[in-house]
Amino acid sequence: MTSDTLYREALRPQFHFTAKKHWINDPNGLVYADGEYHLYFQHTPGSMVHGRTTWGHAVSTDLVHWKQLHTAALDVDETGWMWSGSAAVDHHDTGGFRDGDAPPLIAFYTAGGERVFPERRCIQCIAYSNDRGRTWTKYAGNPVIGHVRAENRDPKVVWHEPTSRWIMTLFMDGNDYALFASPDLKSWTHLQDLTLPGVSECPDFFELPVDGDPSDTRWVFWGASGGYLLGRFDGQTYAPETDVLQAEQGANGYAAQTWSDIPAEDGRRIQISWMRGGRYPAMPFNQQMSFPVELTLRTLPDGIRLCREPVREIELLHTGTRTWPAGDLAAMAAEQFQQRYASGEISSYAVTDLREAESRLVLADEGDLFDVRLVIDVGGRGKSGGDDSESAGARGFTIEVQGHTVEYDAEAQTLSCMGKTAALRTIDGRVSLQLLIDRTSLEIFGNQGEVSMSFCFLPAATNHRLALKADGESVHGVSVHGGLRIVSLTVHELRSAWENS
């Protein structure tokens, strides 16, 4: 690997963060300070598999273009490996660590000793930085919370302004979590135990307005598998108002965390995940992060729900853009096929199923970086099971991506991809989707983030086509594809975020 090939490898994601080399996993220490988004992450320098973990470090001014600074901003020491945690700006210098004009950054991490040194249990520690997160000093009085039980780990710490103290959420074991509070970062008091069935590790804890109303808020208690609770928090007790709800419904989104200290004038709650389980054969790196998403709480028919959409900064990568007119999907696909057939772009020898080919609207014959946005009106389709061809129509639609498919069943109102299925309602007979497509990943957002699904994949060897296809309903053995209408359809090609790396 040379500087000429770094970030240009065949399976290197082009707008998702990866380390220059070697293994990464959980995002850690997400904090905004002095115009920079800091992304620390679990890192195993020198290895392609998880092992002796440090905190790697990257920074960005726009959430899109990242510069990796360190492989070990927090390095292994006698207390153990540097496991997951969080970071925040200590604006009030409650810990007394300030040295200079700017408030210090504080990192909270688990020293994971027991897997390396059996006599040393997991403990919670802090470190501080007075140089914009470039170097860190571990607090001489560590641990700030000693071992409680099992592999207690992954501290997420937020400042609670009404009570002027820090609140820590800590994974304990199994489905169990705990809340702690501190006025000074050093002395912590246990507040509460909580259970989140089936969620597991890496908690996050933050407040959001409902429907944008700052007078009506809920606190989100999030776990690694993408499940969450909604409730109220008074600085002492968290009172859940829901059972565990699921935000991430794909196969690969895991251990998501949100940035602290984003300025009030921005006001967004921004999250990034580890896309766990991707495969990158013969690459110098292993694993990738998701594209950052903005979180909001919206009132939906089933109640208040957390919605996730790509941050607007994706538009910084938009390059060539193609927009299709509104119209019947099947008719537009058939017209395109006839034009391509007549021009010689498609030969009869390449078509094994004429009706199938005529139902496919090709959006791009090649390319691997796209931001696809579409709204489909499925309200006019006929009832399934009818034997009158005039009342029958397409039962849904499929988007073909690098040899994989995203399928929407209009009757069941479900969205499916790579073995995962999520309920996605129609709104006034319409369904909207946004797809972010990178070389080895696909992120799907339905109805402005009501549904979000993250997937990793290996691209097909030959079929790089991006296409939209009406799924026909069988009538007297004939597949009928009509009844779906494109309301809007735009495909943005994306440039690489690594172009200047």
Buried (B, 14 or more C-beta within 10 A) or exposed (E): EEEEEBBEBEBBBBBBBBBBBBBBBBBBBBBBBEEBBBBBBBBBBEBBEBEBBBBBBBBBEEBBBBEBBBBBBBBBEEBBBBBBBBBBBBEEEBBEBBEEEBBBBBBBBBBBBBEEEEEBBBBBBBBBBBEBBEEBEBBEEBBBBEBBEBBBBBBBBBBBEEEEBBBBBBBBBEBBBBBBBBBBBBEBEEBBEBEBEEBBBBBBBBBBBBEEEEEEBBBBBBBBBBBBBBBEBEBEEBEBEBEBBBBBBBBBBBBBBBBBBBEEEEEBBBBBBBBBEBEBEEBBBBBBBBBBBBBBBBEEEEEBBBBBBBBEBBEBBEEEEEEBEEEBBBBBBBBBBEEBBEEEEBEEEEBEEEEEBBBBBBBBEEBBBBBBBBBBBBBBBBEBEEEEBEBBBBBBBBBBBBBBBBBBBBEBBBBBBBEBBBEBBBBEBBBBBBBBBBBBBBBBBBBBBBBBBBBBBBBEEEEBBBBBBBBBBEBEEEBBBBBBBBBBBBBBBBBBBBEEB
